[in-house]
Amino acid sequence: MVNVTDLYEVYLQHPNVQTDTRKLKQDDLFFALKGPNFNANAFARQALDAGAAYAVIDDPAYAIEGKTLLVDDVLTALQQLARHHRQQFNIPFIAITGSNGKTTTKELIHAVLSSTFKTYTTEGNLNNHIGVPLTILKIRQDAEMAVIEMGANHLREIASYCEVALPNYGLITNCGKAHLEGFGGEEGVRKGKGELYDHLRAHDGAAFIMWDYPYLRDMSKGIKNVYTYGTADAEITGRAVNGSQFLSVEFTNGFHGNIQTSLVGDYNLPNVLAAVAIGKYFKVEEEKIKASIESYTPNNSRSQLMQKNSNKIILDAYNANPSSMKAAIDNFAKAEGHEKILALGAMAELGADSLKEHSGIIKEIDKHQWKDVLLVGGDFLKVDHTYRKFNSPDEAGTWLQNIKPHNAFFLIKGSRSMQMEKLLDYL
């Protein structure tokens, strides 16, 4: 069996780690991670033929002399290797978790820190038990900062990521109604996300805290080093300024001037304040903080404002939970524009609360006047409402194609599994 020290020596010679044979490049180090429906050890030969320097396996039946490295468990070996690599650095490792906004916050923080430091961060949403170690193993010796996103849908998950990433700084964006099925309710969400605070508390780390949220104040008690941001009574304070389609932030403490973003929605205010707070904490010049945030453009279906023919669209179809859905509806209702059409896909992973939470979204919709409302799939089909129901985005898209909306303003949002961005093909 190969131990982590020996494996690390191999990694130093072949630092590009891959778990997918389709993405392999010459001299990569391949980890044969098992899935629920396949034994990746069987792909070791294919990986080597594709140019991998070595394949890390946990089944001796697939050993190839001089080319495979046998470990007890491939996933555990990957995580242990990442932890060992992390221990070679004496730099800030900033962990970010939360129910909503963590990827946008991570991207903004990365933009700000990259203006001054060599900064590595999570690519896309590689924020799970495989993505976190892969992110760490992409960090090179020139690193001055690391920003690690952590997603979770059950208890002890964030704690396990902290054991690999060993963050010395952390930020919880918020604790909302996300992954209720796995966490067992809102209290479970707070306990699960709070595992990041538990780690920082136990290891004398520092936390950046959204001071507007009393529950985060309470959860962070006992952490000696805190730096606060919010709309009042914090070290960095600011407010959203009305009058633009995009979020504009006016600062009232700790930062001079305004920041005009390309982010749609006041619900992005905490994300911007967090990035400013971290920039100020690490002494990034204010001009660089401002320029970094103002030049950031969202993508990947997150709060994107786009034009399709005569129609204007807010595409926020990367994910959805009751908290983010209500915020998006409220923001859309306040936005300037006429002929507003809501196109909402069902929310996933809500467990026993799902029908109640979908009914709650109906009540939120009822508060405002709309040109039309399209509700797609899942429990939107099971709760009582008077709005249009569709089984799938394609079915809703066909209806849109027939009515040919002109000069309409759309909010398209739903859980990732709903693939609501498909509606774009029909506009």
C-alpha positions in Angstrom: 0.0 0.0 0.0 1.2 3.5 -0.8 1.1 5.9 2.1 0.3 9.7 1.8 4.0 10.7 2.1 5.0 8.5 -0.8 1.9 9.6 -2.8 2.8 13.2 -2.3 6.3 12.6 -3.8 4.6 11.3 -6.9 2.1 14.2 -6.9 5.0 16.7 -6.8 6.3 15.2 -10.0 2.8 15.0 -11.6 0.8 17.8 -10.0 -2.2 17.7 -12.4 -4.8 15.5 -10.8 -7.7 14.0 -12.8 -10.7 11.8 -11.9 -12.2 11.7 -15.4 -10.5 9.7 -18.1 -12.2 12.0 -20.7 -10.3 15.0 -19.4 -6.9 13.4 -19.0 -3.7 15.1 -20.4 -0.2 13.7 -20.7 1.5 12.9 -17.4 -1.6 13.6 -15.3 -2.1 11.6 -12.0 -5.4 9.7 -12.3 -7.5 8.8 -9.2 -9.9 5.9 -9.9 -12.9 7.2 -7.9 -15.7 4.7 -7.6 -19.3 5.8 -8.3 -22.6 4.3 -7.3 -22.9 2.5 -10.6 -19.3 1.9 -11.7 -15.9 0.7 -10.5 -13.4 3.3 -11.7 -10.5 0.9 -11.1 -11.6 -0.7 -14.4 -10.6 2.5 -16.1 -7.0 2.4 -14.9 -5.7 0.9 -18.1 -7.6 3.3 -20.2 -6.2 6.2 -18.2 -2.7 5.0 -18.6 -3.2 4.5 -22.3 -4.5 8.1 -22.5 -1.2 9.4 -21.1 -1.6 9.3 -17.3 1.7 8.9 -15.5 0.1 6.8 -12.8 -3.3 5.5 -11.8 -4.3 5.5 -8.1 -6.4 2.4 -7.4 -7.9 0.5 -4.4 -8.5 -2.9 -6.0 -5.4 -5.0 -6.5 -7.1 -6.9 -9.3 -6.5 -3.9 -11.6 -2.8 -3.4 -10.6 -0.4 -2.8 -13.4 3.3 -3.2 -12.5 5.1 0.2 -12.2 2.0 2.2 -13.3 -0.6 1.9 -10.6 -0.5 3.0 -7.0 -2.5 0.9 -4.6 -4.2 2.5 -1.6 -6.9 1.4 0.8 -9.5 3.8 -0.6 -9.1 6.1 -3.5 -11.4 8.9 -2.2 -9.7 8.9 1.2 -6.3 8.9 -0.4 -7.3 12.0 -2.5 -8.5 13.8 0.6 -5.5 12.9 2.6 -3.2 14.0 -0.2 -5.0 17.4 -0.4 -4.7 17.8 3.4 -1.0 17.0 3.2 -0.6 19.5 0.4 -2.5 22.2 2.3 -0.1 21.7 5.3 2.8 22.9 3.1 1.3 26.4 3.0 1.4 29.2 5.5 -1.0 31.6 3.8 -4.7 32.6 4.3 -7.1 29.8 3.4 -10.5 31.4 3.3 -13.5 29.0 3.4 -16.9 30.1 2.2 -20.2 28.4 2.7 -23.9 29.3 3.1 -27.3 28.6 1.7 -27.4 31.4 -1.0 -24.8 33.5 -2.8 -21.6 31.6 -1.9 -20.4 31.1 -5.5 -21.0 34.8 -6.4 -19.3 35.9 -3.1 -16.4 33.5 -3.8 -16.0 35.0 -7.3 -16.1 38.6 -6.0 -13.6 37.8 -3.3 -11.3 36.1 -5.7 -11.5 39.1 -8.1 -10.6 41.5 -5.2 -7.8 39.5 -3.8 -6.3 38.7 -7.2 -5.8 42.4 -7.8 -3.0 42.2 -5.2 -2.1 38.6 -4.4 -1.6 35.4 -6.3 -4.9 33.8 -5.5 -6.3 30.4 -6.1 -9.9 29.5 -5.8 -12.6 26.9 -6.5 -13.4 26.6 -10.2 -17.1 26.7 -11.0 -18.9 24.9 -8.2 -16.3 22.1 -7.4 -17.4 22.5 -3.7 -18.1 18.9 -2.6 -16.1 16.0 -1.1 -14.3 15.6 -4.4 -14.2 19.2 -5.5 -12.6 20.6 -2.3 -9.6 18.3 -2.5 -9.2 18.8 -6.2 -9.3 22.6 -5.7 -6.5 22.4 -3.0 -4.4 20.1 -5.2 -4.5 22.8 -8.0 -2.8 25.3 -5.7 0.8 25.9 -6.6 3.8 27.0 -4.6 3.4 30.7 -5.7 0.1 30.9 -3.9 -0.4 33.9 -1.6 -4.1 33.4 -1.0 -6.6 30.5 -1.3 -10.4 30.8 -1.5 -12.3 27.6 -1.0 -16.0 27.2 -1.6 -17.8 24.5 0.5 -21.3 23.2 -0.4 -23.2 20.9 1.8 -26.6 19.2 2.1 -26.2 17.3 5.3 -24.6 17.5 8.8 -20.9 16.8 9.3 -20.2 17.6 5.7 -18.6 21.1 6.2 -16.7 19.7 9.2 -15.1 17.0 6.9 -14.1 19.6 4.4 -12.5 21.7 7.1 -10.4 18.7 8.1 -9.0 18.7 4.5 -8.8 22.5 3.8 -7.8 23.6 7.3 -9.2 27.1 6.8 -7.8 29.9 9.0 -10.5 32.3 7.8 -14.1 31.7 7.1 -17.4 33.3 5.9 -20.9 32.0 6.0 -23.0 34.0 3.6 -26.4 33.1 5.3 -28.4 30.2 6.5 -31.7 29.9 4.5 -34.1 27.2 3.5 -31.8 25.1 1.3 -31.3 21.3 1.4 -33.9 21.0 4.1 -34.3 17.3 3.3 -30.7 16.5 4.1 -30.3 18.9 7.1 -33.7 18.1 8.6 -34.9 21.7 8.8 -33.7 25.2 9.3 -32.0 24.5 12.6 -30.1 21.7 10.9 -29.0 24.1 8.2 -27.5 26.5 10.8 -25.8 23.6 12.6 -24.4 22.3 9.4 -23.1 25.6 8.1 -22.0 26.5 11.6 -19.4 23.7 11.4 -17.2 26.2 9.7 -17.4 28.5 12.7 -16.8 25.5 15.0 -13.5 24.8 13.1 -12.4 28.5 13.3 -13.3 28.7 17.0 -11.3 25.6 17.8 -8.3 26.7 15.7 -8.1 30.4 16.6 -9.2 31.4 13.1 -10.9 34.6 12.0 -14.5 35.0 10.7 -16.0 37.6 8.4 -19.6 38.1 9.6 -22.7 39.6 8.0 -23.7 41.6 11.1 -27.3 42.2 9.9 -28.1 38.6 10.7 -28.6 38.0 14.4 -28.3 34.2 13.9 -24.8 34.6 12.5 -23.8 36.8 15.5 -25.1 34.2 17.8 -23.5 31.3 15.9 -20.1 33.0 15.9 -19.9 33.6 19.6 -16.6 32.4 21.0 -14.6 33.2 17.8 -12.0 35.7 19.0 -11.2 37.2 15.7 -14.2 38.7 13.8 -14.5 41.3 11.1 -18.0 42.6 10.4 -19.9 43.9 7.4 -23.5 44.9 6.9 -25.9 47.8 6.5 -25.3 49.3 10.0 -23.1 48.9 13.2 -20.3 47.0 11.3 -16.7 47.7 10.3 -17.8 47.9 6.6 -21.3 49.2 6.0 -23.2 50.1 2.8 -26.6 50.2 1.3 -28.1 49.6 -2.1 -28.9 52.7 -4.2 -32.0 52.7 -6.3 -32.2 54.0 -9.8 -30.3 51.4 -11.8 -31.1 47.9 -13.2 -27.8 46.8 -11.6 -26.8 46.9 -8.0 -25.1 50.1 -6.9 -23.6 50.3 -3.4 -23.1 53.4 -1.4 -20.7 52.9 1.5 -21.4 54.5 4.9 -18.4 53.2 6.9 -15.0 51.7 6.2 -14.8 52.4 2.5 -14.9 55.6 0.4 -17.2 56.1 -2.5 -19.7 54.0 -4.4 -19.4 50.7 -6.4 -21.5 50.2 -9.5 -21.8 46.5 -10.1 -23.0 44.3 -13.0 -25.0 42.2 -10.6 -28.8 42.2 -10.8 -30.7 42.5 -7.5 -30.3 44.0 -4.1 -30.0 40.5 -2.7 -26.4 40.7 -4.0 -25.6 43.5 -1.5 -24.2 41.2 1.2 -22.0 39.5 -1.4 -20.4 42.8 -2.4 -20.0 43.9 1.2 -18.3 40.6 2.0 -15.8 41.1 -0.8 -15.1 44.7 0.2 -14.6 43.6 3.9 -12.1 40.9 2.9 -10.3 43.2 0.6 -10.0 45.9 3.3 -8.9 43.3 5.9 -6.1 42.1 3.7 -5.1 45.7 2.9 -6.1 45.7 -0.8 -6.1 49.3 -2.1 -9.6 50.8 -2.3 -9.2 51.7 -6.0 -8.4 48.0 -6.7 -11.3 46.7 -4.7 -13.7 49.1 -6.6 -12.2 48.2 -10.0 -12.3 44.5 -9.4 -15.9 44.4 -8.3 -17.1 46.8 -11.0 -15.4 44.7 -13.7 -16.9 41.4 -12.5 -19.6 40.1 -14.8 -21.8 37.2 -13.6 -22.1 34.1 -15.8 -23.2 30.5 -15.5 -26.9 31.5 -15.2 -26.4 33.4 -12.0 -28.2 36.7 -12.0 -27.4 37.4 -15.6 -29.2 40.2 -17.3 -29.5 39.5 -21.1 -31.5 40.5 -24.1 -33.1 38.0 -26.5 -34.7 39.7 -29.5 -37.0 42.3 -28.0 -37.2 40.6 -24.6 -35.2 41.4 -21.5 -34.3 38.5 -19.2 -32.9 38.0 -15.8 -31.5 34.4 -15.9 -31.0 33.0 -12.4 -31.4 29.4 -13.2 -28.4 27.9 -11.6 -30.2 27.0 -8.3 -33.2 27.8 -6.2 -34.5 27.4 -2.7 -37.3 29.2 -0.8 -35.0 31.9 0.5 -33.4 32.8 -2.9 -36.7 32.4 -4.8 -38.5 34.9 -2.6 -35.6 37.4 -2.8 -35.6 37.1 -6.6 -39.3 37.6 -6.9 -39.3 40.6 -4.6 -36.4 42.1 -6.4 -38.0 41.5 -9.8 -41.3 43.1 -8.6 -39.3 46.3 -7.6 -37.3 46.4 -10.9 -38.3 49.0 -13.5 -40.1 47.6 -16.5 -43.4 46.5 -17.8 -44.8 43.3 -19.3 -43.2 41.3 -16.5 -43.3 37.5 -16.8 -42.3 35.1 -14.1 -41.0 31.7 -15.2 -40.2 29.6 -12.2 -39.1 26.0 -12.0 -39.7 23.8 -8.9 -37.3 23.7 -6.0 -35.6 20.5 -5.1 -34.3 18.8 -1.9 -37.0 20.3 0.4 -38.2 17.0 1.8 -41.4 17.0 3.9 -41.5 20.8 3.7 -41.7 20.9 -0.1 -45.4 21.4 -0.6 -45.5 24.0 2.2 -42.6 25.9 0.7 -44.0 25.8 -2.8 -47.2 27.2 -1.4 -45.2 29.9 0.2 -43.8 30.9 -3.1 -47.3 31.1 -4.5 -48.2 33.6 -1.7 -45.2 35.6 -2.6 -46.2 35.7 -6.3 -49.7 36.7 -5.3 -48.4 39.9 -3.7 -47.6 41.5 -7.0 -49.1 42.1 -10.5 -47.6 40.3 -13.4 -48.1 40.1 -17.1 -48.0 36.3 -16.8 -46.7 33.5 -14.5 -45.4 30.2 -15.7 -44.7 27.5 -13.0 -42.8 24.5 -14.1 -42.6 20.9 -12.8 -42.2 19.3 -9.4 -44.4 20.4 -6.5 -45.6 23.5 -8.4 -47.9 21.0 -10.2 -49.3 19.7 -6.8 -50.1 23.0 -5.0 -53.2 25.1 -5.6 -52.8 28.2 -7.7 -54.4 30.0 -10.6 -51.2 30.4 -12.7 -50.1 28.5 -15.7 -48.7 25.0 -15.1 -46.2 23.2 -17.3 -44.6 19.8 -16.8 -41.2 20.8 -18.3 -39.3 23.8 -19.5 -39.8 22.6 -23.1 -43.5 22.5 -22.6 -43.5 26.0 -21.2 -41.1 27.1 -24.1 -43.5 25.8 -26.7 -46.3 27.9 -25.1 -44.0 30.9 -25.2 -43.2 30.2 -28.8 -46.8 30.3 -29.7 -47.7 33.6 -28.0 -44.5 35.3 -29.2 -43.8 37.7 -26.3 -42.6 41.1 -27.4 -40.8 43.7 -25.3 -41.4 41.4 -22.2 -39.3 41.3 -19.1 -38.6 37.8 -17.8 -37.3 36.4 -14.5 -36.3 32.8 -15.2 -35.4 30.9 -12.0 -35.4 27.3 -10.7 -33.4 24.5 -9.2 -30.5 23.2 -11.3 -32.4 19.9 -12.0 -35.2 21.9 -13.7 -32.8 23.3 -16.4 -34.9 26.4 -16.8 -32.3 28.0 -19.1 -33.9 25.9 -21.8 -36.6 28.6 -22.1 -34.0 30.8 -23.8 -34.2 28.6 -26.9 -37.9 29.5 -27.3 -37.6 33.3 -27.0 
